Amino acid sequence: MKQTDLLHISESYGDPSYVYDADLISSQYKRLCDAFAGVEELRLHYAVKANSNLSILKLFNHLGAGLDTVSIQEVQLGLRAGVNPKKIIFTPNGVSIEELEEAVKLGVQINIDNLSILEQFGQKHPNIPVCVRINPHVMAGGNSKISVGHIDSKFGISIHQIPHVLRIVELTNMNINGIHMHTGSDILDIDVFLYATEILFDTAKNFKQLEFLDFGSGFKVSYTQGDIETDIEELGQKLSTRFNKFISDYGRKLTLAFEPGKFLVSKAGYFLTKVNVVKQTTSTVFASVDSGFNHLIRPMLYGSHHHIENLSNPNGKERYYSVVGYICETDTFGSNRRISEITEGDILVFHNAGAYCFSMASNYNSRFRPAEIMWYQGKSHLIRERESFEDLIHLQKEISF
Ligand SMILES: *Cc1c(COP(=O)(O)O)cnc(C)c1O
């Protein structure tokens, strides 16, 4: 997509708006498939929570991907998008056995991440195949807020408790058909990730009826120029070789599964906002846009960096700005950014806005959530309308005083 395409979209649909480039999503998906071309059975489950718009889910279905879901509602969205339930894995954390049973009724693969529910489920439904999520206690990422594999994490069954899992399997005669891990976001070091996969292989040997091994995700994408990115090609090559060796020892064909979110959609997303006010204070120049953490919370929640450009004045002289929102809270998107000179009314674009942006948006300050637009085959398509006042109140019941 060109910058002028984004500007045209802003003119046609208004601001703030999210834009997703379908071609970029497809090429990331293809890149991941190519990296693991050495594996006979590969299944990529797109992590719905990164961006759950139905058109995004339909695009992944069209590409041949499955889905990774964390709530029964995400399962329902996937089915609504036409995805075959057999290609959907349900990987929740801390949900009730009833929600798991509901997912089973919908025909999807379930993944259990605690001993208590595993035992209850095995007793009630010994014939339904279950995947087990383990915690290898390896921290593959750099940001502890988004690492979920370390020792005090709430995710997964500790590998030190595998003997207990085996006892449950023996007692209930349940069928464990998959082993899963997800060490959390942002793999900085492939060798650390490969070390975690060794723990998964080691665990897998204990189970005789496996059909797949799921290595989760955590592929890091770059947010700034020169930022490190997971070297997918190197990982693909090393892990494929290791995986093929494992299945030949295991004596049975297995599917290798991954469930990336950010890697597939982050870079394909652009967030368009308009500058309402340029405010010079004694120390800083603020550019206030028509948005805030109600629409894009990652900078405030995780300290994430989203590159910001001025689409309206791409060749202007660069100056320093703090880009902030219009929410009555501190909602700084970026401090002291070099951006080409900003005039009120200019359109700023935030990069890497495809993952965990709209899907984490809220109505705080009673603002409407933005519109979403997909850029597909050189044309823009509205895939979610901007909210209206009616959307803010339609579930409320008013008391008369
Ligand atoms: C969030 C999540 C993912 C996706 O993580 P990304 O960093 O977006 O690739 C995959 N699997 C599980 C279980 C998750 O919770």
The ligand as a Tripos MOL2 file, in Angstrom:
@<TRIPOS>MOLECULE
LIG
   15    15     1     0     0
SMALL
NO_CHARGES

@<TRIPOS>ATOM
      1 C1         -1.7280  -14.8480   22.3530 C.3       1 LIG1
      2 C2         -1.4400  -16.2310   22.0270 C.ar      1 LIG1
      3 C3         -0.8010  -16.5540   20.8240 C.ar      1 LIG1
      4 C4         -0.3340  -15.5310   19.8240 C.3       1 LIG1
      5 O1          0.7790  -14.8330   20.2550 O.3       1 LIG1
      6 P1          1.5260  -13.7960   19.2710 P.3       1 LIG1
      7 O2          2.5780  -13.2000   20.1000 O.co2     1 LIG1
      8 O3          0.5130  -12.7960   18.8290 O.co2     1 LIG1
      9 O4          2.0470  -14.5430   18.1130 O.co2     1 LIG1
     10 C5         -0.6170  -17.8900   20.5640 C.ar      1 LIG1
     11 N1         -1.0120  -18.8540   21.4200 N.ar      1 LIG1
     12 C6         -1.6310  -18.5740   22.5920 C.ar      1 LIG1
     13 C7         -2.0520  -19.6750   23.4740 C.3       1 LIG1
     14 C8         -1.8520  -17.2590   22.9360 C.ar      1 LIG1
     15 O5         -2.4550  -16.9930   24.1040 O.3       1 LIG1
@<TRIPOS>BOND
     1     1     2 1
     2     2     3 ar
     3     2    14 ar
     4     3     4 1
     5     3    10 ar
     6     4     5 1
     7     5     6 1
     8     6     7 2
     9     6     8 1
    10     6     9 1
    11    10    11 ar
    12    11    12 ar
    13    12    13 1
    14    12    14 ar
    15    14    15 1
@<TRIPOS>SUBSTRUCTURE
     1 LIG1         1 GROUP 0 **** ****
